[in-house]
Amino acid sequence: MTAWFNGGGSAQLKAIGNDTGTLQTDMQAYVAGNLTDGTTLQAEDATFQSDVQAAQANLPPAGVPGLRSDYNAALTYYNTSATDLNNAVIAANSGDDDGAVADVEVGNTALDNGNAKLSAATTDVNNYNNS
């Protein structure tokens, strides 16, 4: 566990944590701006997706009960969120505002689900450390 954490896991967690906060802010600004300029959202989305993919290539060890599956589930939700949010901008740019709104809603739900699974992964580590 320590080798994974020190070997990139910690940096990846920090990057994803930063990304989720920025992505949430960018998503809100995009919606508040009536879906008119998705440039910032798409740029952050690309960073987020890249960070998620790097983390997916460096999963934690299986020795902590539940951690690997919860962490991987969080990353899967985050990847879904990134894809849906990018699709929202594409839809809005092509004039499909209803599709864009639907994609934002699905992307936001996936982001929330990812956060819940990441929280579960944190609980897995805490339970392991306290056992």
BASEMAR-977156 format. One line per 5 residues: their letters; for each residue x, y negated, z negated of C-alpha. Coordinates in steps of 0.05 Angstrom, whole numbers, plus 32768, in hexadecimal, padded with zeros to 4 digits. Layout:
// BASEMAR-977156
A	X,Y,Z; ...
// end
This chain:
// BASEMAR-977156
MTAWF	8000,8000,8000; 8037,7FCF,7FEE; 805D,7FDF,802E; 801F,7FD0,8057; 800F,7F90,8030
NGGGS	8056,7F76,8035; 805F,7F90,807C; 802B,7F63,809C; 7FEA,7F75,8079; 7FED,7F38,804C
AQLKA	7FFB,7F08,8085; 7FC4,7F27,80AF; 7F92,7F20,8076; 7FA5,7ED7,806C; 7F9E,7EC9,80B7
IGNDT	7F5A,7EE9,80BA; 7F43,7EC4,807C; 7F59,7E82,809B; 7F38,7E95,80DD; 7EF5,7EA6,80BE
GTLQT	7EF1,7E63,809B; 7F05,7E3C,80D9; 7ED7,7E65,8105; 7E9C,7E58,80D8; 7EA9,7E0D,80DB
DMQAY	7EB2,7E0E,8126; 7E73,7E37,8130; 7E4A,7E05,8106; 7E67,7DCB,812D; 7E57,7DED,816F
VAGNL	7E0F,7DF9,815C; 7E08,7DB2,813F; 7E23,7D97,8181; 7DEA,7DBA,81A6; 7E19,7DED,81C5
TDGTT	7E39,7DB8,81F1; 7E84,7DC4,81E6; 7E9C,7E09,81D3; 7EE6,7DFB,81E1; 7EFA,7DF9,8197
LQAED	7ECF,7E35,8186; 7EEC,7E5E,81BF; 7F34,7E4B,81AC; 7F29,7E5F,8163; 7F04,7E9D,817A
ATFQS	7F3F,7EB3,81A4; 7F6E,7EA9,8168; 7F3E,7ED0,813C; 7F38,7F09,816D; 7F84,7F0D,8174
DVQAA	7F8D,7F0F,8129; 7F58,7F44,8121; 7F78,7F6F,8156; 7FBC,7F69,8135; 7F9C,7F7F,80F3
QANLP	7F7A,7FB9,8115; 7FBE,7FD1,812D; 7FD7,7FCF,80E5; 7FA3,7FEF,80B9; 7FB1,7FFA,806F
PAGVP	7FC6,803F,8057; 7F90,8073,8049; 7FA7,807D,8000; 7F76,804A,7FE3; 7F30,8068,7FE2
GLRSD	7F02,8041,8010; 7F34,800B,8023; 7F46,8021,8069; 7EFD,802D,807E; 7EE3,7FEC,8060
YNAAL	7F1D,7FC4,807D; 7F15,7FE3,80C1; 7EC9,7FD6,80BF; 7ED7,7F8D,80AE; 7F05,7F87,80E9
TYYNT	7ED3,7FA8,8117; 7E9D,7F76,8101; 7ECE,7F3D,810A; 7EDF,7F54,8151; 7E94,7F58,8160
SATDL	7E8B,7F12,8145; 7EC3,7EF6,8170; 7EA7,7F17,81AE; 7E60,7EFD,81A0; 7E77,7EB6,8192
NNAVI	7E9F,7EB4,81D2; 7E62,7ECF,81F7; 7E39,7E96,81D8; 7E66,7E62,81F7; 7E64,7E86,823A
AANSG	7E18,7E89,8237; 7E11,7E40,8225; 7E41,7E2B,825B; 7E16,7E50,828E; 7DD6,7E2E,8275
DDDGA	7DBC,7E68,824B; 7DB2,7E43,8209; 7D83,7E79,81EE; 7DB7,7EAE,81FB; 7DEC,7E82,81DC
VADVE	7DC3,7E79,819D; 7DB6,7EC4,8199; 7E01,7ED2,81A1; 7E12,7E9F,816B; 7DE1,7EC0,813C
VGNTA	7DFC,7F06,814A; 7E43,7EED,8144; 7E34,7ECB,8102; 7E13,7F0A,80E6; 7E4F,7F34,80FC
LDNGN	7E7D,7F01,80D9; 7E54,7F07,8099; 7E56,7F53,809D; 7EA1,7F51,80A7; 7EA9,7F25,806A
AKLSA	7E7F,7F55,8041; 7EAA,7F90,8058; 7EEA,7F6A,8049; 7ECE,7F5C,8003; 7EC1,7FA7,7FFC
ATTDV	7F09,7FB4,8011; 7F21,7F84,7FDB; 7EF6,7FAA,7FA8; 7F15,7FEB,7FC0; 7F5B,7FD0,7FB1
NNYNN	7F45,7FB4,7F6D; 7F26,7FF6,7F5A; 7F64,801B,7F6F; 7F92,7FEC,7F48; 7F66,7FF2,7F0A
S	7F63,803E,7F0B
// end
